[in-house]
Amino acid sequence: MGLKTKDKIAIFWFRRDLRLHDNAGLYYALRSGYPVVPLFIFDRNILDDLEEKTDARLTFIHKAVSEIRQALRQKEADIMVEYGFPEKIWENLVAGHDIAEVYTNTDYEPYATDRDKAIYRILKQKDIVFKTCKDQVIFEKQEILSGQGSPYTVFTPYSRAWKQKLNDFYLKSYPTKKYFRHFHQWHGSALPSLREMGFEKTDYDFPPADVDDTLLKNYAKERDFPAMEATSRIGVHLRFGTVSIRDLARQARAHSDTFLNELIWRDFYQQILSNFPHVGKGDAFRKAYDLIKWRYDKADFKKWCEGKTGYPLVDAGMRQLNAIGFMHNRVRMVTASFLSKHLLIDWRLGEAYFAQKLLDYDLAANNGGWQWAAGSGTDAAPYFRIFNPASQAEKFDPKMEYIKKWVPEFGTDEYPEPMVDHKEARERCLQAYKTALDKANQ
C-alpha cells in the first residue's frame, strides 16, 4: 500500500548517503518534530543516459536501498521508492501529502545542484522548508579558506589547513539510532525491480564496507604496488554513502596519515567542484589548456580502451577496469597520462570512459585525477613531467605479477608492439602543450 496519512510529515530524501547510521540529514529530519518518511528516487535523468544495462552500480544501489527498507521494517517503518523524473515526483508528493519539511544531504555535482534548485522552487510554492546538510565530506565549499579568504587551489596548503581545523567535533557521528522512533509508522509497496527499470542484476562481488586496521597500518608502504591487495577498495561505498566518512576519517587518523591524506584529497576535489563549477562542465581548470590541439584517432582510442597499447602496465590497468570496474590508483595515473600525453588524445574522452566503467565513479575525484594527469588541473604535474609506463612498471610491478594477471599473452607473439615510441610521443606532447601555452600568453 502507498503512504496514507493526514498528519504533517517531514521527508528525508536519500541520494548518495545510503545508510541509516551517522547520516546528517536524516538526524536533523528525525529531530524535526514531525514523523519522518524516507524517500529514494531512481532518477531517470541519470539512468536514461546509461548505455550499459548490466551496470553493476545499479545492482549496488538497489541492494543498499533494499537493506535500508529491511532495517526500517523492523521498526514498523518503510521507505518510499520512486522511479522517474525528480521534479515530476516532487510535484506529485507535494500535491498528495501534507509535507512540513524536506531534508537531504548536499550533493556538489552540477546536475545535482541544478536539480535541487528546481526542487527548492517546487517546495517553496507550498511554503515547504527544504534543508540540505553536509554529510559526504568532512569540510565543504568554503569551510577551508586561505589567509586571503579564497578557496585553496593547491592541495598541500589545503591539507595543512584541513588538518589544523580538524578536531573531534567534526568527526563525531550523528546519533540517528536514538531517534528512530520518529519514523512514520507505515508499510509501503514493493521496490521497483531492476528489470522494471530496464536494467539487469549483476553477480558482482562488491568489496566489504569496512577497512581492516592492519591494511591501514601497512598502507603507506604497500599502496603503490598494484599486485598487492593493499588498497581499501572502499571507493564504491564512499560514492554511494554506504559508509560514513566520519567513521572512516576517525579510523584513518588512528592508523594511517597516508590514508587520511587520501580522504583529504576527496574533500579537496569536492570543494574545487563547488567553488570552480566550470570543471564539472567540461572545461579545464586552467583555461590555457583548453587551447591544446588534441588529436583524435578512433583506432588509437579504441586500443587504449581495450588495453592493447603495447605498454603492459597501461594494458593491465585498462583490462582490470573493463573486467571488474576498478583500477588501482597508481595505474589510473599511468593510464590517464598515457592517453593525454603519449597519444595526445583529449583527457575528457578518458574521463568519460572512466565514468562509464568505474564502480566508484565520482565526478569530482575523476575530473580532478584526469586534469592532474593532463596537466590542466589544480595540483597538476607540470606538463613536461610525463610518466614513462615502462619505468613505472619496473618500479611498481617488478615481478610483473599484476601485468601477467591481466595481460596473460604478454611476452608471446600475440602481444602487440608499442603503438607509440615513448621518446617521440613525449616530444610531440611537449610541442603541442608549448604551442598552446605560448598562444595563451600572447
Buried (B, 14 or more C-beta within 10 A) or exposed (E): EEBEEEEEBBBBBBBBBBBBBBBBBBBBBBBBEBBBBBBBBBBBBEBEEEEEEEBBBBBBBBBBBEBBBEBBEEEEBBBBBBBBBBBEBBBEBBEEBEBBBBBBBBBBBBBBBEBBEEBBEBBEEEEBEBBBBBBBBBBBBEBBBEEEEEBBBEBEEBBEBBEEEBEEEBBEBBEBEEBBEBBBEBEBEEBBEBEEBEBEBBEBEBBEBEBEEEBBBBBBEEBBBBBBEBBBBBBBBBBBBBBBBBBBBBBBBEBBEEBBBBBBBBBBBBBBBBBBBEBBEEBBBBEBBEBBEBEEEEEBBEBBBEBBBBBBBBBBBBBBBBEBBBBBBBBBBBBBBBBBBBBBBBBBBBBBBBBBBBBBBBBBBBBBBBBBBBBBBBBBBEBEEBBBBBEBBEEBBEEBEBBBBBBEEBEEEEBEEBBBEBEEBBEBBBEBBEEBBEEBEE
